[in-house]
Amino acid sequence: MAALIVVAVISPGPSLPVRAQDGLTLAISVLIESLPFVVLGVLLSIVVQVWVPPGAIERWMPRRAWARRGVLSLLGMFIPVCECGNVPFARGLLMRGFSVPETLTFLIAAPIVNPIVIITTHQAFGFDDGVLVARLLGGFAIANLIGWLYSRHPDPGALLTERFAAACEPSDPGAGDRGRRSLAQFVVELRAVMPALVIGSTLAGAVQVLVPREALLAIGSNPALSIIAMIALAMIVSICSNVDSFFALSFASTFTPGSIVAFLLVGPLVDVKMLALLRTTFRTRVLVGLVAVVLLSAIVIGGVVNLVV
């Protein structure tokens, strides 16, 4: 970006090509939209790691694994951040000692059961065609399915990247005052998340420019392929879950209700930007599994909505 600004200032020649300008604008817009929630998520992560006393959260959790995952999948109702901010918060849960399946359950459910997301989805669709209900129940079901699947893994710790696993090694909780520890952790989290956010935003902008949206819309006019088209669109546009309902509303008159639900399920969980952020913590094979489960579940849920409505 700095190089482009310098070239624009010192060069009397023509401006960037239109497609390059569009890609840069889209990338910056995704970055600006996500950045406040990332910072908020980092701050919440610091609160969990540094300021909440040991055992304060854990003693309120059920003992049974499935019940713990169920409670964690509803934790997002109390955290008003989108999917970008949930990643650093989930990293804080892992550093605190929560298991990988439990954290994945929270991470998948939180962007959908988020209170702001519920309100905006209701504002856009109300209870028409069951979009709001299907999104909430579908997100809860997908999150707990993923949590259960990864709880069957013989070594869940191996699902984390080596760099993040090293960061989770126990340390002396009393080392340094809380203010210094908070500042140090803030820097560590931003250094881990921001490069991925920039890369994900750049990829999202580039893909939107390179993939013709007209092609997706042409496919979406076919009821049999509308779900696939909206899933592909959700992964490409990488819109924040707090506002994606209003974007989806513009397609409601031409796309089936099931395809709208599939868009609202896939976008917050496995879009290009989110996958880049998740890669800071989880190995590539985990991301492949998440994408497969989320896409297949969204197709099934979208198909059921189309049959019922």
Buried (B, 14 or more C-beta within 10 A) or exposed (E): EEEEEEEEEEEEEEEEEEEBEBBBEBBBBBBEBBBBBBBBBBBBBBEBBBEEEEEEBEEEBEEEBEEBBBBBBBBBBEBBBBBBBBBBBBBBBBBBEBBBBBBBBBBBBBBBBBEBBBEBBEEBBEEEBBBBBBBBEBBBBBBBBBBBBBBEBEEBEEBBBEEBBEBBEEEEEEEEEEEEBBEEBBEBBBEBBBEBBBBBBBBBBBBBBEEEEEEBBEBBEEEEBBBBBBBBBBBBBBBBBBBBBBBBBEBBEEBBBBBBBBBBBBBBBBBBBBBBBBBBBBBEEBBEBBBEBBBEBBBBBBBBBBEEB
